[in-house]
Amino acid sequence: QSVLTQPPSVSAAPGQRVSFSCSGTSSNVGNNFVSWYRLLPGTAPKLLIYDNHKRPSGIPGRFSGSKSGTSATLDITGLQTGDEADYFCGTWDSSLSSYVFGSGTKVTVL
Amino acid sequence: QVQLQESGPGLVKPSETLSLTCAVPSLTITFGYSWAWIRQPPGEGLEWIGNADHSGRTFYNPSLRSRVTLFLDTANNHFSLNLTSVTAADTAIYYCARRWQFLTQEYFDQWGQGTLVAVSS
């Protein structure tokens, strides 16, 4: 059972926007930076967002992150078929002394 | 783009030791970062296993600490994972990754493609 809670799935048509959350506590999301990762079967996972809202070089501006209190959010605008994947948030948990990941959200492009 | 490549047996018997290696051909592993292992059991989420850095410091997931050893082989520029006394619950895709950490910043910015390890007799 994951420490960080994400909705199991979200979906939208091409060109639309999806937004989903990563909920935690003051031991993790509330007091540490959150990062977001995309997992596609057979490929290396990719870092999309770090330090709550920063994008690594090469990640398009369609991906944006934010955080408020104990919840972080990933937004994907201008949805493309290539965005179909599983997305995970992650952060350090000070109580567990462990890096923890969210339960994962499957994005489907209708 | 830093390449990482996992290697190791795809099948391990219960109670034996799972050993994996991650090669980093495009970067010297003693330079600044630390190096991590993360796994994903079938149909489940990601689980952080632990990190090791060039100074020999290691940090392990408390749930796995009694069975895990991570170490860097600087002569061959790769890092390794040993997980002892495996059970079916250790069946997973195992990823190696480069980790950046400073104060409360922490993230994994480069990953390998992953290798599937099944535990079965």
HADDOCK unambig.tbl for C-alpha pairs under 7 A between the chains (distance, minus, plus):
assign (segid A and resid 32 and name CA) (segid B and resid 104 and name CA) 5.38 0.50 0.50
assign (segid A and resid 33 and name CA) (segid B and resid 104 and name CA) 6.16 0.50 0.50
assign (segid A and resid 33 and name CA) (segid B and resid 105 and name CA) 5.56 0.50 0.50
assign (segid A and resid 33 and name CA) (segid B and resid 106 and name CA) 6.97 0.50 0.50
assign (segid A and resid 35 and name CA) (segid B and resid 107 and name CA) 6.22 0.50 0.50
assign (segid A and resid 42 and name CA) (segid B and resid 113 and name CA) 6.52 0.50 0.50
assign (segid A and resid 43 and name CA) (segid B and resid 113 and name CA) 5.06 0.50 0.50
assign (segid A and resid 44 and name CA) (segid B and resid 111 and name CA) 5.59 0.50 0.50
assign (segid A and resid 44 and name CA) (segid B and resid 112 and name CA) 5.20 0.50 0.50
assign (segid A and resid 44 and name CA) (segid B and resid 113 and name CA) 3.86 0.50 0.50
assign (segid A and resid 44 and name CA) (segid B and resid 114 and name CA) 6.77 0.50 0.50
assign (segid A and resid 45 and name CA) (segid B and resid 111 and name CA) 5.96 0.50 0.50
assign (segid A and resid 47 and name CA) (segid B and resid 108 and name CA) 6.88 0.50 0.50
assign (segid A and resid 47 and name CA) (segid B and resid 109 and name CA) 5.54 0.50 0.50
assign (segid A and resid 50 and name CA) (segid B and resid 107 and name CA) 6.53 0.50 0.50
assign (segid A and resid 51 and name CA) (segid B and resid 105 and name CA) 6.28 0.50 0.50
assign (segid A and resid 98 and name CA) (segid B and resid 61 and name CA) 5.52 0.50 0.50
assign (segid A and resid 99 and name CA) (segid B and resid 48 and name CA) 6.07 0.50 0.50
assign (segid A and resid 100 and name CA) (segid B and resid 47 and name CA) 6.95 0.50 0.50
assign (segid A and resid 100 and name CA) (segid B and resid 48 and name CA) 6.65 0.50 0.50
assign (segid A and resid 101 and name CA) (segid B and resid 46 and name CA) 6.04 0.50 0.50
assign (segid A and resid 101 and name CA) (segid B and resid 47 and name CA) 6.75 0.50 0.50
assign (segid A and resid 103 and name CA) (segid B and resid 45 and name CA) 5.51 0.50 0.50
assign (segid A and resid 104 and name CA) (segid B and resid 45 and name CA) 6.25 0.50 0.50
